[in-house]
Every structure is written in structure tokens, then in C-alpha cells.
Amino acid sequence: QVQVVESGGGLVQPGGSLRLSCAASGSIFGINAMGWYRQAPGKQRELVAIMFSGGSTNYADSVKGRFTISRDNAKNTVYLQMNSLKPEDTAVYYCNINSGSPPKGTWGQGTQVTVSQ
């Protein structure tokens, strides 16, 4: 069984930066992808950024140029560096680790990011 734990959320002013971390542990048999999603109040959960096992990445258009996803394979950890934050980035951010064959996704508990004066 895979466990996923996020950290690094908080309150930040517009224009500020935050770095989220997501650590995977447990019975991990090959990570296929590590991704960050977010869900704002009253909205559906949406993809923010994802990194596949080969290193390729995808970003939501709304965060391109501001957010960067990276990973530390030795630590089974994925990061999300968020710069130039905007109030519309306010949401609960969730990490998803897709691993194994057949692939299975495991969600973390989420971390709150609030961008406000």
C-alpha cells in the first residue's frame, strides 16, 4: 500500500511564492507519474502539473510560467514551486502518485494554499 503526504501550504500575499512537497512511501512498485491537483471551493478538482516517469511534464495553462514541478527520485518526493501567486490560485492542493502495473493512483490528504492580502 502506498502512502502520500503533502506539506508546505499556507497563507501568502499576491505575488509571493510557496513550495509544496509530496512524499510517497510504502509498497511502491514503479512510479508512473506524480502530479499536483487543486480544488477551489465550489469547483471541480483540476490538474495543475504532472511529471511522468520519463521526465516529461504537463501544466495547466493558468500556471504555465509561474509553477514548476520537480522530483527527487531517491526520496520518492515531488515538489511544486509556485511563484507569482494570485488570489485565484487559492485552493486545496492534492498530490497524486500513480504507480504499479496495472497503474493505480493514490491521493494525499491535501494542503491548503491561500493567496490573500
Contacts in CASP RR format, 6 or more apart in sequence:
PFRMAT RR
TARGET T0000
AUTHOR 0000-0000-0000
METHOD contacts of the structure
MODEL  1
QVQVVESGGGLVQPGGSLRLSCAASGSIFGINAMGWYRQAPGKQRELVAI
MFSGGSTNYADSVKGRFTISRDNAKNTVYLQMNSLKPEDTAVYYCNINSG
SPPKGTWGQGTQVTVSQ
1 26 0 8 1.000
1 27 0 8 1.000
2 24 0 8 1.000
2 25 0 8 1.000
2 26 0 8 1.000
2 27 0 8 1.000
2 28 0 8 1.000
2 97 0 8 1.000
2 99 0 8 1.000
2 104 0 8 1.000
2 105 0 8 1.000
2 106 0 8 1.000
3 24 0 8 1.000
3 25 0 8 1.000
3 26 0 8 1.000
3 106 0 8 1.000
4 22 0 8 1.000
4 23 0 8 1.000
4 24 0 8 1.000
4 95 0 8 1.000
4 96 0 8 1.000
4 97 0 8 1.000
4 106 0 8 1.000
4 107 0 8 1.000
4 108 0 8 1.000
5 22 0 8 1.000
5 23 0 8 1.000
5 25 0 8 1.000
5 108 0 8 1.000
5 109 0 8 1.000
6 20 0 8 1.000
6 21 0 8 1.000
6 22 0 8 1.000
6 93 0 8 1.000
6 94 0 8 1.000
6 95 0 8 1.000
6 108 0 8 1.000
6 109 0 8 1.000
6 110 0 8 1.000
6 111 0 8 1.000
7 20 0 8 1.000
7 21 0 8 1.000
7 22 0 8 1.000
7 23 0 8 1.000
7 111 0 8 1.000
8 18 0 8 1.000
8 19 0 8 1.000
8 20 0 8 1.000
8 21 0 8 1.000
8 111 0 8 1.000
9 18 0 8 1.000
9 20 0 8 1.000
9 93 0 8 1.000
9 111 0 8 1.000
9 112 0 8 1.000
9 113 0 8 1.000
10 18 0 8 1.000
10 111 0 8 1.000
10 112 0 8 1.000
10 113 0 8 1.000
10 114 0 8 1.000
11 114 0 8 1.000
11 115 0 8 1.000
11 116 0 8 1.000
12 18 0 8 1.000
12 85 0 8 1.000
12 113 0 8 1.000
12 114 0 8 1.000
12 115 0 8 1.000
13 115 0 8 1.000
13 116 0 8 1.000
13 117 0 8 1.000
14 85 0 8 1.000
14 86 0 8 1.000
14 87 0 8 1.000
14 115 0 8 1.000
14 116 0 8 1.000
14 117 0 8 1.000
15 83 0 8 1.000
15 84 0 8 1.000
15 85 0 8 1.000
15 86 0 8 1.000
15 115 0 8 1.000
16 83 0 8 1.000
16 84 0 8 1.000
16 85 0 8 1.000
16 115 0 8 1.000
17 81 0 8 1.000
17 82 0 8 1.000
17 83 0 8 1.000
17 84 0 8 1.000
17 85 0 8 1.000
18 82 0 8 1.000
18 85 0 8 1.000
18 113 0 8 1.000
19 79 0 8 1.000
19 80 0 8 1.000
19 81 0 8 1.000
19 82 0 8 1.000
20 36 0 8 1.000
20 79 0 8 1.000
20 80 0 8 1.000
20 82 0 8 1.000
20 93 0 8 1.000
20 95 0 8 1.000
20 111 0 8 1.000
20 113 0 8 1.000
21 77 0 8 1.000
21 78 0 8 1.000
21 79 0 8 1.000
22 34 0 8 1.000
22 35 0 8 1.000
22 36 0 8 1.000
22 77 0 8 1.000
22 78 0 8 1.000
22 79 0 8 1.000
22 80 0 8 1.000
22 95 0 8 1.000
22 97 0 8 1.000
22 108 0 8 1.000
23 75 0 8 1.000
23 76 0 8 1.000
23 77 0 8 1.000
24 31 0 8 1.000
24 34 0 8 1.000
24 76 0 8 1.000
24 77 0 8 1.000
24 78 0 8 1.000
24 97 0 8 1.000
24 99 0 8 1.000
24 106 0 8 1.000
25 76 0 8 1.000
28 76 0 8 1.000
28 97 0 8 1.000
28 99 0 8 1.000
28 100 0 8 1.000
29 99 0 8 1.000
29 100 0 8 1.000
29 101 0 8 1.000
30 53 0 8 1.000
30 99 0 8 1.000
30 100 0 8 1.000
30 101 0 8 1.000
31 53 0 8 1.000
31 76 0 8 1.000
31 97 0 8 1.000
31 98 0 8 1.000
31 99 0 8 1.000
31 100 0 8 1.000
32 52 0 8 1.000
32 53 0 8 1.000
32 98 0 8 1.000
32 99 0 8 1.000
32 100 0 8 1.000
32 103 0 8 1.000
33 50 0 8 1.000
33 51 0 8 1.000
33 52 0 8 1.000
33 53 0 8 1.000
33 96 0 8 1.000
33 97 0 8 1.000
33 98 0 8 1.000
34 50 0 8 1.000
34 51 0 8 1.000
34 69 0 8 1.000
34 71 0 8 1.000
34 78 0 8 1.000
34 95 0 8 1.000
34 96 0 8 1.000
34 97 0 8 1.000
34 98 0 8 1.000
35 47 0 8 1.000
35 48 0 8 1.000
35 49 0 8 1.000
35 50 0 8 1.000
35 51 0 8 1.000
35 69 0 8 1.000
35 78 0 8 1.000
35 95 0 8 1.000
35 96 0 8 1.000
35 97 0 8 1.000
35 98 0 8 1.000
36 47 0 8 1.000
36 48 0 8 1.000
36 49 0 8 1.000
36 50 0 8 1.000
36 69 0 8 1.000
36 78 0 8 1.000
36 80 0 8 1.000
36 93 0 8 1.000
36 94 0 8 1.000
36 95 0 8 1.000
36 96 0 8 1.000
37 45 0 8 1.000
37 46 0 8 1.000
37 47 0 8 1.000
37 48 0 8 1.000
37 93 0 8 1.000
37 94 0 8 1.000
37 95 0 8 1.000
37 96 0 8 1.000
38 45 0 8 1.000
38 46 0 8 1.000
38 48 0 8 1.000
38 89 0 8 1.000
38 91 0 8 1.000
38 92 0 8 1.000
38 93 0 8 1.000
38 94 0 8 1.000
38 113 0 8 1.000
39 45 0 8 1.000
39 46 0 8 1.000
39 91 0 8 1.000
39 92 0 8 1.000
39 94 0 8 1.000
40 88 0 8 1.000
40 90 0 8 1.000
40 91 0 8 1.000
40 92 0 8 1.000
43 91 0 8 1.000
45 94 0 8 1.000
46 60 0 8 1.000
47 58 0 8 1.000
47 60 0 8 1.000
48 59 0 8 1.000
48 60 0 8 1.000
48 63 0 8 1.000
48 67 0 8 1.000
48 80 0 8 1.000
48 93 0 8 1.000
49 57 0 8 1.000
49 58 0 8 1.000
49 59 0 8 1.000
49 60 0 8 1.000
49 63 0 8 1.000
49 67 0 8 1.000
49 68 0 8 1.000
49 69 0 8 1.000
49 80 0 8 1.000
50 57 0 8 1.000
50 58 0 8 1.000
50 69 0 8 1.000
51 57 0 8 1.000
51 69 0 8 1.000
51 70 0 8 1.000
51 71 0 8 1.000
51 78 0 8 1.000
57 69 0 8 1.000
59 65 0 8 1.000
59 67 0 8 1.000
59 69 0 8 1.000
62 88 0 8 1.000
63 82 0 8 1.000
63 89 0 8 1.000
66 82 0 8 1.000
66 83 0 8 1.000
66 84 0 8 1.000
66 85 0 8 1.000
67 80 0 8 1.000
67 81 0 8 1.000
67 82 0 8 1.000
67 83 0 8 1.000
68 80 0 8 1.000
68 81 0 8 1.000
68 83 0 8 1.000
69 78 0 8 1.000
69 79 0 8 1.000
69 80 0 8 1.000
69 81 0 8 1.000
70 78 0 8 1.000
70 79 0 8 1.000
70 81 0 8 1.000
71 77 0 8 1.000
71 78 0 8 1.000
71 79 0 8 1.000
72 78 0 8 1.000
72 79 0 8 1.000
76 97 0 8 1.000
78 95 0 8 1.000
78 97 0 8 1.000
80 93 0 8 1.000
82 89 0 8 1.000
82 113 0 8 1.000
85 113 0 8 1.000
85 115 0 8 1.000
86 115 0 8 1.000
87 115 0 8 1.000
87 116 0 8 1.000
88 115 0 8 1.000
89 113 0 8 1.000
89 115 0 8 1.000
90 113 0 8 1.000
90 114 0 8 1.000
90 115 0 8 1.000
90 116 0 8 1.000
91 112 0 8 1.000
91 113 0 8 1.000
92 110 0 8 1.000
92 111 0 8 1.000
92 112 0 8 1.000
92 113 0 8 1.000
93 110 0 8 1.000
93 111 0 8 1.000
93 112 0 8 1.000
93 113 0 8 1.000
94 107 0 8 1.000
94 108 0 8 1.000
94 110 0 8 1.000
95 107 0 8 1.000
95 108 0 8 1.000
95 110 0 8 1.000
96 105 0 8 1.000
96 106 0 8 1.000
96 107 0 8 1.000
96 108 0 8 1.000
97 105 0 8 1.000
97 106 0 8 1.000
98 104 0 8 1.000
98 105 0 8 1.000
98 106 0 8 1.000
99 105 0 8 1.000
99 106 0 8 1.000
END
